[in-house]
Amino acid sequence: MRVLLAGWFSFENMGTTAGDVLACNIVSNWLTELKIPFHIASNQDELPGLEWQKVSENNYTHLIFICGPFGNGWPVNTMLEKFKNAHLLGINLSLLQSLKDWNPFDFLLERDSDRRNLPDITFGSESISAPLVGLIKAHKQKEYGAKAMHELVHEQIDLFISREKLAVVNIDTSLENNAFGLNSSLAVESLISKMDIIITTRLHGMVLGLKNEVPVIAIDPIDGGAKISSQAKAIGWPYILSVTDTNQKSLSLAFDNCTQQSIRSTIKRSKEMAKKGVNEMKDELEKYFLNSKNNG
């Protein structure tokens, strides 16, 4: 018995979904438990497999098509024709034709058909989550002239993110023409507060993250340092990178440090330092107006 697992992840540019991948992993686990050998026909990086077009049609005794809509048409019929001598199984499929009109299956656990409805098998997958990362990029700030290195540091950030398994949420702190439809400071801060970690080249990305006790990797995109570096110094925040420091190694180290439990005490110290400074500024303003009043 030799099984080939297939699905929409087996074809190029056919809209593979996260559900397709999770469903394939579940069926893979089932076959592993049953000690049935199998290969996966896939062109997705997250689901390593082989190119089914290049294997011999005689290599497999069973073909299992997993997840998604399934009907009698291209490109499904191309695969079915190639493996016509294999037993066809369908799992977690939404059938587009009546089973009375077209039923090529030797065994079928459909998700829905004109015969029955069954639970989607991804309910059986383990619930895991990637770190939720808020990415807050500053636009290039022309006021810094040639010292503005936004493109350089953003390229390093994007490369780092592409190599990690992260759930990235792009956040724009600008209220005028907000890139992601956030129309108030409340909306911006509420979204930031839900993140597990913030990576930012914006000053208020750092401030609002730490205010809401979200660890922040702050990158100052100005060569030689500017307001972000100054703010980090003012509040004692250690995870600040300069233009020359921003690389894959430094980002990885900062990310690891910001995901440790000990980061909570570091955030607390910076928040206390910041609040103390804000209260001192309030007192200075109060003294100014008192003196102005007394001096007429």
Backbone bond lengths (Angstrom), bond angles and torsions (degrees), N, CA, C in turn:
res aa  C-N    CA-C-N  psi(-1)  N-CA   C-N-CA  omega(-1)  CA-C   N-CA-C  phi
1 M - - - 1.462 - - 1.525 109.47 -
2 R 1.299 116.66 123.67 1.459 122.59 179.37 1.530 107.87 -134.39
3 V 1.327 116.20 123.34 1.464 121.72 -170.89 1.528 110.63 -113.73
4 L 1.331 115.73 138.11 1.459 121.92 172.90 1.526 108.04 -113.32
5 L 1.315 116.22 122.55 1.462 121.37 177.29 1.520 109.32 -92.56
6 A 1.311 116.00 130.01 1.463 120.94 -177.50 1.527 109.93 -135.96
7 G 1.307 115.28 166.48 1.463 121.90 178.57 1.518 107.66 -179.81
8 W 1.313 116.02 -166.47 1.463 118.47 179.22 1.519 111.77 -67.10
9 F 1.345 116.39 -17.44 1.462 121.50 174.34 1.527 111.67 -71.52
10 S 1.340 117.52 -8.11 1.473 121.79 179.72 1.523 112.37 -85.27
11 F 1.339 116.35 -11.54 1.469 120.99 -175.22 1.519 110.26 -116.08
12 E 1.305 115.58 150.65 1.458 120.87 179.21 1.528 110.68 -82.20
13 N 1.329 115.20 135.08 1.464 122.35 174.70 1.532 113.06 57.78
14 M 1.342 115.88 43.40 1.464 119.49 178.61 1.536 111.71 -116.55
15 G 1.322 116.14 20.79 1.460 120.34 171.11 1.512 115.22 73.21
16 T 1.321 116.71 42.71 1.468 120.16 177.07 1.521 110.63 -55.77
17 T 1.334 116.52 135.08 1.461 121.79 -179.69 1.523 110.61 -110.83
18 A 1.342 115.10 166.20 1.463 120.17 174.93 1.519 110.27 -59.94
19 G 1.335 116.44 -36.52 1.461 120.42 178.64 1.515 112.40 -62.21
20 D 1.340 116.92 -37.93 1.465 120.80 177.93 1.526 110.69 -60.31
21 V 1.331 115.63 -45.40 1.465 120.53 -178.51 1.525 110.90 -66.51
22 L 1.329 116.97 -44.46 1.468 120.54 179.51 1.526 111.00 -62.56
23 A 1.328 116.63 -40.85 1.466 120.32 179.75 1.519 110.88 -64.09
24 C 1.330 117.48 -40.66 1.459 120.57 178.09 1.529 110.80 -63.92
25 N 1.331 116.38 -40.08 1.465 119.49 178.75 1.525 111.31 -62.70
26 I 1.329 116.68 -37.38 1.457 120.28 178.89 1.526 110.87 -64.88
27 V 1.329 116.87 -48.23 1.464 119.88 179.42 1.530 110.38 -63.77
28 S 1.334 117.20 -36.62 1.464 120.86 176.14 1.516 110.64 -59.31
29 N 1.324 116.68 -43.27 1.467 121.12 178.99 1.526 111.14 -64.99
30 W 1.321 115.90 -39.46 1.467 119.15 178.59 1.527 110.74 -61.35
31 L 1.323 116.47 -45.77 1.462 120.00 -178.88 1.529 111.40 -67.37
32 T 1.324 116.12 -35.90 1.464 119.86 177.42 1.526 110.53 -62.39
33 E 1.332 116.12 -43.32 1.471 120.51 177.81 1.524 111.25 -62.80
34 L 1.330 116.37 -33.92 1.470 121.10 179.22 1.531 112.38 -83.74
35 K 1.344 115.95 -2.74 1.462 122.50 -179.92 1.537 112.00 59.88
36 I 1.336 114.34 39.66 1.465 120.66 177.69 1.529 108.14 -103.97
37 P 1.315 118.35 121.97 1.470 120.71 -178.46 1.520 111.76 -68.59
38 F 1.320 115.70 142.91 1.468 119.78 -178.69 1.517 110.40 -153.44
39 H 1.322 114.92 160.21 1.458 124.21 168.40 1.523 107.66 -124.34
40 I 1.313 115.49 160.49 1.465 121.36 177.45 1.522 108.57 -113.79
41 A 1.319 115.83 129.41 1.463 120.95 174.16 1.521 107.83 -90.69
42 S 1.335 117.07 105.34 1.461 119.52 -173.59 1.516 111.40 -149.91
43 N 1.341 114.79 147.26 1.459 120.05 171.29 1.524 110.73 -119.23
44 Q 1.343 116.31 19.72 1.459 121.95 -179.58 1.526 110.49 -99.35
45 D 1.341 116.51 134.68 1.459 121.17 -179.78 1.528 111.72 -60.16
46 E 1.327 116.64 -36.45 1.463 120.06 -178.17 1.522 112.05 -73.45
47 L 1.317 116.52 -15.47 1.459 121.42 -176.82 1.536 108.26 -130.88
48 P 1.324 116.96 78.06 1.470 120.00 -175.70 1.529 111.83 -57.90
49 G 1.295 116.13 137.55 1.454 120.00 -179.73 1.513 111.96 -166.88
50 L 1.287 115.61 -167.75 1.462 121.13 -177.26 1.531 110.93 -108.49
51 E 1.319 115.52 166.35 1.465 121.60 176.84 1.529 107.94 -88.64
52 W 1.323 116.82 111.98 1.458 120.14 -173.93 1.530 112.33 -65.00
53 Q 1.318 116.68 -26.46 1.462 119.69 -179.47 1.536 111.98 -65.50
54 K 1.350 116.25 -22.14 1.459 120.19 -174.03 1.532 113.40 -99.12
55 V 1.324 118.58 -4.38 1.465 120.17 -179.34 1.523 109.75 -94.63
56 S 1.315 115.21 159.96 1.471 120.18 178.17 1.517 110.17 -74.05
57 E 1.314 116.57 138.49 1.465 121.10 179.26 1.520 111.83 -65.49
58 N 1.322 116.92 -14.48 1.468 120.36 -179.61 1.529 113.20 -93.12
59 N 1.324 116.46 2.41 1.468 119.89 -177.52 1.524 113.19 -74.47
60 Y 1.332 117.61 -19.46 1.461 120.54 -170.44 1.522 111.80 -129.33
61 T 1.340 113.63 138.99 1.462 119.58 177.79 1.520 111.27 -91.14
62 H 1.348 116.51 -22.00 1.466 121.34 -177.97 1.528 110.20 -137.41
63 L 1.310 115.77 140.66 1.461 123.22 173.18 1.523 107.21 -119.19
64 I 1.345 116.19 123.76 1.469 120.38 177.24 1.517 108.57 -112.85
65 F 1.324 116.56 117.39 1.465 121.19 176.37 1.523 107.48 -96.35
66 I 1.351 115.92 127.26 1.457 121.54 -168.57 1.530 111.27 -119.94
67 C 1.303 116.44 126.49 1.470 125.57 163.71 1.534 114.29 72.24
68 G 1.318 113.76 140.52 1.451 121.76 171.34 1.518 113.76 98.85
69 P 1.319 117.13 -179.18 1.462 121.51 177.14 1.523 110.50 -68.17
70 F 1.331 116.07 144.98 1.459 119.88 -176.04 1.517 108.68 -143.72
71 G 1.331 115.26 121.98 1.453 119.26 -179.55 1.512 111.96 -146.49
72 N 1.294 115.21 172.41 1.457 121.99 -177.44 1.520 109.26 -83.59
73 G 1.314 115.40 88.69 1.458 120.14 -178.92 1.510 110.58 -175.77
74 W 1.343 114.29 177.61 1.466 119.99 179.45 1.521 109.68 -70.45
75 P 1.361 119.27 143.11 1.470 127.98 1.29 1.530 113.23 -94.64
76 V 1.349 116.03 2.36 1.458 119.16 -177.48 1.529 111.42 -58.01
77 N 1.349 116.35 -45.73 1.463 118.38 -175.36 1.528 112.74 -65.42
78 T 1.344 116.83 -23.80 1.465 120.39 175.80 1.524 110.69 -66.04
79 M 1.334 115.87 -43.47 1.463 120.48 177.92 1.522 111.31 -68.38
80 L 1.325 116.05 -42.80 1.464 119.14 -179.06 1.526 111.64 -63.64
81 E 1.307 116.43 -35.87 1.460 119.90 178.43 1.527 111.18 -66.26
82 K 1.320 116.03 -41.09 1.464 119.86 -179.73 1.526 111.00 -63.29
83 F 1.349 116.51 -41.56 1.467 120.29 -176.50 1.540 110.99 -106.37
84 K 1.316 116.44 39.56 1.458 121.39 -175.42 1.520 112.89 -66.10
85 N 1.304 118.10 -19.89 1.457 120.66 179.52 1.525 112.77 -88.68
86 A 1.333 116.65 -5.65 1.460 121.07 178.58 1.529 109.80 -91.43
87 H 1.329 116.07 151.44 1.461 120.65 174.04 1.534 107.98 -70.55
88 L 1.329 116.73 131.68 1.461 121.16 -178.17 1.524 110.42 -99.30
89 L 1.350 114.99 125.33 1.462 121.73 175.64 1.520 108.06 -118.07
90 G 1.325 116.84 143.05 1.453 121.80 176.85 1.517 110.10 -122.57
91 I 1.326 116.15 130.49 1.466 120.83 -179.53 1.523 109.22 -133.35
92 N 1.323 115.69 128.89 1.469 123.19 175.42 1.532 112.62 65.68
93 L 1.299 115.88 37.34 1.461 121.04 -178.37 1.528 112.03 -100.96
94 S 1.321 115.15 148.55 1.461 121.98 169.21 1.524 106.66 -104.20
95 L 1.320 116.48 107.10 1.462 120.44 -172.78 1.523 111.39 -79.55
96 L 1.312 115.37 130.58 1.457 121.59 -175.65 1.523 112.92 -87.59
97 Q 1.334 116.81 -19.41 1.464 121.11 177.09 1.527 110.36 -115.96
98 S 1.296 115.20 157.35 1.462 120.05 173.96 1.526 109.21 -63.88
99 L 1.322 115.84 140.88 1.468 119.66 177.77 1.526 111.36 -63.74
100 K 1.300 116.68 -23.34 1.461 119.77 176.87 1.530 111.15 -70.63
101 D 1.344 114.60 -31.27 1.461 119.01 -178.55 1.527 112.74 -86.27
102 W 1.344 115.49 -31.82 1.476 119.00 -177.35 1.513 109.84 -156.53
103 N 1.301 116.38 114.50 1.456 121.77 179.19 1.530 109.27 -142.91
104 P 1.332 116.42 90.17 1.463 119.94 -177.58 1.528 113.48 -86.24
105 F 1.339 116.68 3.06 1.463 120.69 -168.91 1.532 113.32 -87.83
106 D 1.336 113.95 143.16 1.462 120.60 168.38 1.522 109.96 -88.13
107 F 1.333 115.57 -24.83 1.472 121.51 178.68 1.518 107.14 -152.84
108 L 1.338 116.59 136.77 1.464 119.12 -174.64 1.519 111.59 -142.46
109 L 1.338 115.52 124.48 1.468 122.99 169.43 1.528 105.86 -118.21
110 E 1.324 115.56 76.70 1.456 120.02 -175.13 1.523 111.23 -73.50
111 R 1.314 115.43 152.79 1.468 121.00 171.79 1.516 109.15 -76.25
112 D 1.319 115.40 -42.74 1.461 119.56 174.29 1.526 109.80 -157.03
113 S 1.325 114.66 142.66 1.462 122.92 178.22 1.515 107.31 -157.04
114 D 1.325 116.41 -175.83 1.468 118.56 176.14 1.519 111.17 -77.60
115 R 1.348 116.02 1.38 1.451 120.99 179.15 1.528 112.70 -98.58
116 R 1.354 116.24 -42.63 1.466 119.51 -176.00 1.528 110.22 -167.25
117 N 1.327 114.78 168.97 1.458 123.26 174.66 1.520 108.64 -123.57
118 L 1.321 116.51 132.98 1.460 122.36 179.52 1.530 109.62 -126.54
119 P 1.344 117.36 157.59 1.470 119.34 177.97 1.529 111.40 -62.34
120 D 1.317 115.81 145.12 1.461 120.77 173.03 1.528 108.05 -64.68
121 I 1.333 117.34 132.16 1.466 119.23 -172.30 1.522 113.49 -70.37
122 T 1.340 117.70 -13.62 1.469 117.41 178.44 1.524 111.91 -68.47
123 F 1.337 117.69 -11.66 1.463 119.61 169.27 1.532 110.19 -59.79
124 G 1.311 116.36 -23.53 1.459 120.57 -178.49 1.509 114.55 -88.74
125 S 1.326 117.22 0.75 1.464 119.43 179.41 1.527 110.16 -82.55
126 E 1.315 114.64 152.14 1.464 120.16 179.23 1.528 108.84 -68.77
127 S 1.329 115.60 135.15 1.466 119.91 179.75 1.523 109.35 -83.09
128 I 1.314 115.33 106.88 1.459 121.36 177.19 1.516 107.81 -127.82
129 S 1.315 115.90 160.48 1.461 118.23 -179.24 1.521 110.12 -141.49
130 A 1.315 114.39 145.98 1.461 121.03 174.24 1.524 108.24 -87.21
131 P 1.323 117.25 156.67 1.469 119.49 175.41 1.526 111.00 -55.42
132 L 1.327 116.20 135.39 1.457 121.86 179.05 1.523 107.96 -90.24
133 V 1.324 115.59 110.89 1.462 121.25 -172.43 1.522 110.11 -110.10
134 G 1.319 115.57 122.03 1.454 120.56 173.51 1.523 109.37 -87.01
135 L 1.324 116.84 120.28 1.455 121.77 -180.00 1.528 108.81 -105.14
136 I 1.316 115.76 114.66 1.465 121.11 -175.78 1.529 108.37 -122.16
137 K 1.314 115.63 104.58 1.459 121.17 -177.00 1.524 111.14 -102.67
138 A 1.313 115.49 138.84 1.463 120.32 173.01 1.526 109.08 -83.85
139 H 1.315 115.87 146.06 1.461 119.09 170.89 1.523 107.95 -71.59
140 K 1.312 117.39 161.95 1.452 119.14 179.46 1.517 109.29 -64.20
141 Q 1.327 115.50 124.97 1.464 121.36 -175.12 1.529 109.60 -94.94
142 K 1.325 114.57 102.73 1.465 120.84 -173.18 1.521 112.66 -63.60
143 E 1.331 116.28 -22.47 1.458 118.96 -177.25 1.531 112.72 -65.20
144 Y 1.339 116.25 -16.39 1.463 119.63 179.59 1.523 112.27 -94.98
145 G 1.326 116.77 -1.26 1.453 120.97 175.72 1.515 113.53 58.10
146 A 1.341 115.55 -134.98 1.465 121.39 -176.31 1.520 113.00 -67.96
147 K 1.320 117.22 -13.78 1.475 120.33 179.87 1.529 112.22 -77.55
148 A 1.330 117.28 -14.36 1.468 120.92 -178.84 1.526 109.83 -74.62
149 M 1.317 116.06 114.31 1.465 122.24 -176.30 1.527 111.52 -117.14
150 H 1.321 116.53 38.52 1.460 120.93 -175.38 1.527 112.52 -59.25
151 E 1.327 116.79 -45.58 1.470 119.92 -177.51 1.519 111.34 -60.58
152 L 1.326 116.42 -39.82 1.460 121.27 -178.20 1.524 111.52 -64.71
153 V 1.338 117.10 -48.94 1.472 118.94 -177.82 1.529 111.18 -73.60
154 H 1.324 117.83 -33.91 1.469 120.05 178.22 1.527 110.60 -65.75
155 E 1.316 116.89 -34.40 1.466 120.53 176.95 1.526 110.46 -62.92
156 Q 1.332 116.63 -40.87 1.463 120.87 177.92 1.532 111.30 -67.53
157 I 1.320 116.93 -39.74 1.469 120.91 177.76 1.524 110.28 -63.66
158 D 1.319 117.28 -46.88 1.468 121.46 -179.16 1.527 111.22 -61.86
159 L 1.312 116.72 -39.34 1.464 120.52 178.33 1.516 110.65 -64.84
160 F 1.317 116.67 -42.77 1.467 120.84 178.58 1.526 110.92 -60.67
161 I 1.317 116.36 -46.75 1.458 121.29 -178.78 1.524 111.50 -63.33
162 S 1.326 116.55 -38.29 1.470 120.32 -178.49 1.520 112.29 -65.87
163 R 1.317 117.08 -22.56 1.462 121.36 -176.78 1.520 113.01 -93.44
164 E 1.305 117.21 -10.40 1.464 121.60 -176.64 1.523 110.53 -109.75
165 K 1.325 115.67 156.67 1.465 120.95 174.95 1.521 108.35 -91.01
166 L 1.317 114.85 88.62 1.457 122.15 -175.02 1.527 109.92 -127.46
167 A 1.313 115.91 149.04 1.464 121.21 170.78 1.524 106.84 -98.52
168 V 1.332 116.48 103.49 1.461 121.18 -172.01 1.521 111.10 -97.61
169 V 1.318 115.45 130.61 1.462 122.41 175.98 1.528 107.70 -115.84
170 N 1.324 116.65 116.06 1.461 120.07 177.11 1.528 109.14 -78.18
171 I 1.322 115.54 130.10 1.460 121.73 -177.19 1.519 109.25 -126.93
172 D 1.322 115.60 132.67 1.464 121.94 177.83 1.525 107.61 -112.92
173 T 1.330 117.23 124.68 1.468 120.06 -179.77 1.522 112.85 -87.52
174 S 1.345 117.20 -8.43 1.465 120.01 177.39 1.521 109.66 -71.00
175 L 1.320 116.77 139.37 1.463 120.77 178.79 1.530 112.07 -95.74
176 E 1.320 117.02 -23.42 1.461 120.11 175.63 1.526 109.08 -86.67
177 N 1.322 116.45 122.44 1.467 121.77 -179.93 1.527 111.74 54.73
178 N 1.322 115.73 47.17 1.465 120.35 -178.80 1.522 110.59 -58.37
179 A 1.323 115.72 130.50 1.466 121.23 -173.77 1.521 113.30 -65.18
180 F 1.341 117.30 -21.65 1.456 119.73 -174.84 1.527 113.02 -124.46
181 G 1.333 116.14 20.34 1.452 120.47 171.88 1.516 115.63 78.59
182 L 1.332 118.19 16.81 1.462 121.05 177.04 1.525 107.96 -85.75
183 N 1.329 116.60 116.66 1.468 119.59 -169.65 1.518 114.40 -108.50
184 S 1.325 117.74 12.11 1.469 119.90 178.77 1.519 109.86 -155.68
185 S 1.338 115.30 158.73 1.467 119.46 176.33 1.522 110.43 -63.02
186 L 1.333 116.95 -32.38 1.463 121.19 177.79 1.524 110.72 -61.99
187 A 1.339 116.38 -44.11 1.464 120.41 179.62 1.522 110.99 -63.87
188 V 1.342 116.40 -43.05 1.465 120.68 -179.70 1.523 110.74 -62.11
189 E 1.320 115.52 -50.29 1.475 119.19 -177.03 1.523 111.79 -67.99
190 S 1.321 117.59 -35.73 1.467 120.77 178.51 1.521 110.88 -61.84
191 L 1.341 116.26 -41.69 1.457 120.02 179.58 1.529 110.90 -67.83
192 I 1.317 116.55 -44.36 1.468 120.64 178.45 1.522 110.97 -58.32
193 S 1.327 116.64 -39.88 1.467 120.87 -176.20 1.527 113.18 -65.69
194 K 1.339 116.94 -19.53 1.465 120.69 -177.92 1.526 112.93 -87.25
195 M 1.330 117.51 -7.56 1.458 121.08 -175.96 1.532 111.51 -77.69
196 D 1.328 115.53 156.35 1.464 121.49 172.75 1.517 110.91 -85.22
197 I 1.327 115.86 -29.13 1.459 121.30 179.91 1.528 108.10 -158.06
198 I 1.316 115.74 150.99 1.458 121.82 178.19 1.531 108.82 -117.37
199 I 1.333 116.07 134.87 1.467 121.68 169.36 1.519 105.97 -117.67
200 T 1.327 117.15 122.46 1.458 117.70 -170.80 1.513 113.67 -148.48
201 T 1.326 114.59 149.91 1.462 122.09 169.38 1.531 109.61 -113.85
202 R 1.334 116.05 16.17 1.469 121.01 177.49 1.517 109.61 -111.65
203 L 1.320 116.08 140.23 1.466 120.80 179.68 1.523 110.80 -59.35
204 H 1.335 117.24 -48.72 1.466 118.68 -177.31 1.521 112.96 -74.82
205 G 1.324 116.85 -14.10 1.454 118.90 169.01 1.523 109.75 -64.55
206 M 1.316 115.48 -42.67 1.460 121.17 177.63 1.535 111.03 -68.41
207 V 1.314 116.41 -48.62 1.466 121.00 -175.76 1.532 111.58 -62.55
208 L 1.340 117.20 -49.95 1.466 119.85 -176.86 1.523 111.76 -69.96
209 G 1.325 116.34 -29.55 1.458 118.72 174.86 1.517 111.20 -64.75
210 L 1.331 116.87 -53.26 1.461 120.91 -178.06 1.527 111.99 -66.47
211 K 1.321 116.28 -35.88 1.469 119.72 176.23 1.515 110.54 -56.73
212 N 1.343 116.78 -37.72 1.463 122.04 -179.13 1.531 112.59 -96.61
213 E 1.348 114.98 17.21 1.467 122.79 174.36 1.529 112.86 61.63
214 V 1.333 115.00 35.68 1.460 121.74 173.72 1.530 107.61 -103.28
215 P 1.324 118.81 125.47 1.470 120.01 178.63 1.522 111.07 -60.10
216 V 1.321 115.95 143.51 1.460 120.98 -174.58 1.523 111.13 -129.38
217 I 1.336 114.98 130.63 1.462 120.44 165.25 1.520 105.32 -99.32
218 A 1.316 115.86 108.24 1.462 120.80 -177.96 1.522 109.02 -100.16
219 I 1.308 116.24 133.43 1.462 121.72 178.27 1.521 108.26 -121.01
220 D 1.321 115.79 122.23 1.462 120.27 177.35 1.524 107.98 -86.31
221 P 1.335 118.18 112.34 1.468 120.88 -174.85 1.527 114.27 -83.14
222 I 1.332 116.02 5.24 1.463 120.28 -178.70 1.522 109.46 -100.46
223 D 1.316 116.24 122.58 1.456 120.99 -179.08 1.528 110.04 -59.57
224 G 1.328 115.93 125.65 1.459 120.86 -176.73 1.508 113.33 91.61
225 G 1.339 116.73 -10.93 1.468 120.75 177.04 1.506 112.67 90.20
226 A 1.337 115.74 145.42 1.465 121.33 178.23 1.532 108.47 -145.39
227 K 1.342 116.96 -135.12 1.457 120.10 -169.09 1.524 113.94 -65.27
228 I 1.348 118.57 -32.32 1.467 118.99 -179.53 1.521 110.29 -68.00
229 S 1.315 117.03 -43.84 1.469 120.63 177.37 1.524 110.65 -62.29
230 S 1.325 116.33 -41.46 1.472 120.43 179.89 1.519 110.84 -63.91
231 Q 1.338 116.85 -40.59 1.460 119.95 -179.83 1.529 111.08 -67.43
232 A 1.329 116.42 -41.98 1.466 119.91 177.89 1.526 110.57 -59.45
233 K 1.332 116.69 -39.76 1.459 121.04 177.53 1.523 111.25 -66.16
234 A 1.329 116.31 -39.11 1.469 120.76 -178.15 1.522 112.44 -64.18
235 I 1.335 116.58 -31.97 1.468 119.86 -176.66 1.534 112.64 -110.15
236 G 1.335 116.40 4.51 1.451 119.73 176.82 1.516 114.83 68.49
237 W 1.348 116.58 33.22 1.472 119.06 179.75 1.528 109.36 -89.20
238 P 1.346 117.62 121.49 1.467 119.87 -171.61 1.519 115.96 -82.92
239 Y 1.343 118.17 -19.46 1.464 119.54 -172.17 1.521 111.17 -95.02
240 I 1.340 112.37 68.58 1.446 122.35 179.31 1.522 107.94 -123.48
241 L 1.324 117.07 128.02 1.456 121.84 -178.54 1.526 109.93 -113.41
242 S 1.316 115.39 140.86 1.462 120.86 175.49 1.529 109.24 -89.51
243 V 1.307 115.82 175.53 1.469 120.43 178.34 1.524 110.13 -58.35
244 T 1.320 116.52 -47.01 1.470 120.20 -176.81 1.526 112.24 -72.68
245 D 1.323 117.31 -21.76 1.473 121.06 -179.72 1.519 113.22 -86.83
246 T 1.319 117.12 -14.04 1.463 120.32 -172.54 1.521 111.17 -81.65
247 N 1.333 115.01 106.51 1.455 121.93 177.46 1.524 108.40 -151.24
248 Q 1.320 117.29 179.32 1.463 120.45 -174.95 1.529 112.05 -64.98
249 K 1.311 116.48 -36.38 1.463 120.01 -179.74 1.520 111.61 -68.59
250 S 1.328 117.18 -45.63 1.469 120.38 -178.29 1.527 111.46 -68.77
251 L 1.331 117.10 -37.42 1.463 119.99 177.44 1.524 111.02 -65.89
252 S 1.329 116.57 -41.88 1.461 120.79 179.08 1.523 111.07 -63.43
253 L 1.342 117.34 -43.24 1.461 121.49 179.40 1.526 110.95 -64.59
254 A 1.336 116.47 -44.69 1.463 120.19 178.89 1.524 110.92 -63.31
255 F 1.335 116.42 -40.59 1.472 120.46 179.00 1.522 110.50 -62.91
256 D 1.317 116.87 -44.93 1.474 120.27 178.99 1.523 110.89 -60.60
257 N 1.327 116.77 -43.26 1.468 120.40 179.90 1.521 111.79 -65.46
258 C 1.329 116.02 -37.51 1.463 120.00 -177.50 1.529 112.79 -76.23
259 T 1.307 117.89 -9.84 1.467 120.60 177.42 1.533 111.98 -104.48
260 Q 1.334 116.74 5.88 1.466 120.51 175.67 1.528 110.27 -83.86
261 Q 1.313 116.90 153.29 1.463 121.17 -179.85 1.530 111.60 -61.86
262 S 1.326 116.01 -31.66 1.469 120.63 -177.61 1.523 112.85 -64.95
263 I 1.346 117.53 -14.55 1.464 120.19 -179.04 1.521 111.21 -63.37
264 R 1.326 117.16 -24.32 1.468 120.53 -178.30 1.526 111.22 -62.22
265 S 1.327 116.39 -42.58 1.465 119.27 -179.79 1.526 110.41 -69.85
266 T 1.338 117.35 -32.77 1.463 121.06 177.56 1.522 110.34 -65.97
267 I 1.345 116.32 -43.11 1.470 120.23 177.10 1.519 110.37 -62.66
268 K 1.322 116.64 -42.45 1.473 121.00 -178.92 1.520 110.91 -59.91
269 R 1.332 116.97 -42.98 1.468 119.97 179.87 1.527 111.11 -63.61
270 S 1.334 116.23 -43.14 1.466 119.00 -180.00 1.526 111.59 -66.35
271 K 1.334 117.12 -39.38 1.472 120.07 178.48 1.523 110.82 -64.05
272 E 1.329 116.95 -41.81 1.466 120.81 179.67 1.525 110.44 -64.55
273 M 1.328 115.86 -40.53 1.466 120.81 178.24 1.523 110.37 -64.23
274 A 1.336 115.86 -41.16 1.462 120.89 179.69 1.522 111.38 -66.56
275 K 1.337 116.88 -45.88 1.459 120.60 -179.11 1.522 110.99 -63.29
276 K 1.326 116.37 -39.08 1.461 120.23 177.52 1.519 110.18 -60.63
277 G 1.329 116.44 -44.20 1.453 120.39 179.36 1.516 112.72 -64.98
278 V 1.357 116.41 -40.55 1.464 120.19 178.58 1.532 110.69 -63.31
279 N 1.331 117.28 -43.10 1.473 120.97 178.96 1.522 111.21 -63.69
280 E 1.313 116.96 -36.72 1.469 120.35 177.72 1.518 110.93 -66.25
281 M 1.347 116.23 -38.04 1.467 119.39 177.34 1.523 110.80 -66.53
282 K 1.327 117.09 -38.21 1.461 120.71 177.38 1.524 110.05 -61.68
283 D 1.343 115.79 -42.88 1.467 120.07 179.51 1.524 111.18 -63.62
284 E 1.329 116.94 -39.56 1.463 120.32 178.92 1.525 111.25 -63.67
285 L 1.358 116.15 -40.14 1.456 119.83 178.63 1.527 110.37 -65.73
286 E 1.311 116.01 -40.43 1.465 120.29 179.18 1.525 110.46 -62.47
287 K 1.337 116.83 -42.32 1.469 120.80 178.93 1.520 110.78 -63.69
288 Y 1.320 116.37 -38.21 1.464 120.58 179.60 1.525 110.48 -60.47
289 F 1.333 116.85 -48.64 1.457 119.45 -177.99 1.521 112.06 -69.77
290 L 1.316 116.63 -33.78 1.480 119.65 176.02 1.516 110.58 -64.15
291 N 1.335 115.36 -43.74 1.475 118.92 178.74 1.526 110.68 -65.90
292 S 1.333 116.38 -39.80 1.465 119.69 178.93 1.518 110.93 -62.75
293 K 1.337 115.89 -39.58 1.462 120.90 -179.72 1.514 110.97 -67.42
294 N 1.352 115.80 -43.39 1.459 120.35 -177.58 1.517 112.31 -69.31
295 N 1.350 114.72 -29.69 1.461 119.47 -179.57 1.529 113.35 -88.87
296 G 1.333 114.18 4.72 1.449 119.33 176.82 1.492 113.75 73.81
